[in-house]
Amino acid sequence: MRTVGSSREKTWPRVRTKGIDLICKTGFERMNLRKLAKESGIQVGSLYNYFSSKDEFLYKVICEIMSDLLATIEEAIEGTSNPVERLRIYVRTMVVWHCERRKEAYVSHNELKSLPKAGYNEVRSLRKRFEIILGDIVEKGCASGDFTVACRPVTVVAILNMLTSISEWYRPSGALRVELIVDTYEKLIGNMLLLKHQ
């Protein structure tokens, strides 16, 4: 039976948020759909209006998380062709997102292993986009003379690992402000690329 006042537009975001919370608390393997339905305030059967299985729920959530972040980055860097500015925008966007969306970051990074093979391969393609965008920025910065790196592929992977690991150690209640982390990462990554415009 459908809960009075519910709608797909309101219900799915709530289900997604509650599911992410549960995965962060218990891990995906221990999360169950009955608990998810209860936390979301809907009947268990209503969940199947949004996904057909627990595995599909995880796949859908991770795809949405990554697609949303990719869209944010692509929209943010669209306004400039300057590789120095594009790098700073990329770094800022990734730092702020990984600080403010720690639960989403945890699920998208740590629960990949729980995806079935087909879903895992598709998500890997999405993850590759982050590397491609950053790689393009570095390549164009090297071509313009703004960056100098010994090995671009290794440098790009190192930068991505720095950025995606933030959610593992950052705590909102800690002493480090997000702006300080942004500034620090901009300088660190600039030094890695021997950025001339610092």
Salt bridges, closest charged atoms under 4 A:
ASP21 OD1 - LYS103 NZ 2.97
GLU39 OE2 - LYS35 NZ 3.22
GLU64 OE1 - ARG16 NH1 2.69
ASP68 OD2 - ARG16 NH1 3.65
GLU74 OE2 - ARG129 NH2 2.68
GLU85 OE2 - ARG88 NH1 3.66
GLU104 OE2 - ARG101 NE 2.97
GLU111 OE1 - LYS113 NZ 3.80
GLU131 OE2 - LYS128 NZ 3.18
ASP136 OD1 - LYS140 NZ 2.61
ASP146 OD1 - HIS197 NE2 2.55
GLU179 OE2 - ARG92 NH1 2.99
